[in-house]
Amino acid sequence: MEVLKRARELEREGRRVIHFEVGEPDFPTASVIVEAGKRALDDGHTGYTEALGIPELRNAIADDYRSRFGINIE
């Protein structure tokens, strides 16, 4: 929360600040996401992923970029 504190100090000084430090959505989480999260917890997925992320998700994102933008991502 130090970043938010500093951002508010800068705003009081008249500086323009674009806030990226707080990630609180202003809309409810889609039920499909809530259910997927519940299933993941029930399946024991409670730890961190690999540092580079989940390989299957990385591959799905790469495939999406390839099909939509013609960009190959490894």
Summary of the structure (lengths in Angstrom):
residues: 74
radius of gyration: 18.7
end to end distance: 34.9
largest distance: 49.6
contacts: 105
relative contact order: 0.07
helix: 51%
strand: 0%
